[in-house]
């Protein structure tokens, strides 16, 4: 499941990708076109994605975080927000809920405060 904002962003991206595919030299669209791809329709190399993320993080002036850090952050924020661990585990594609809790959740001040309030 995706939230409405993510769905809207993906739809907008799909429209952009379709217009890019009409540019000269873009090659022919195929049934295997990637959602995130270069102008020729090839998937981005993982290093290129990491480099772009690093530039965006630096430009934003925030502490460095890598792709895997985003995964950890997302899972932790979901747990803090009260999303059931089973749901977070499924979204993270973890085999066991215990793996999700051990690997992707980190004790944050908000978690300690919530425990005290409970």
Secondary structure, DSSP 8 states (H G I E B T S, - for coil): ---HHHHHHHHHHHHHHHHHTTSTT-----TT--SSB-TTS-B--HHHHHHHHHHHHHHHT-----HHHHHHHHHHHHHHTT--HHHHHHHTT-SSHHHHHHHT----HHHHHHHHH-
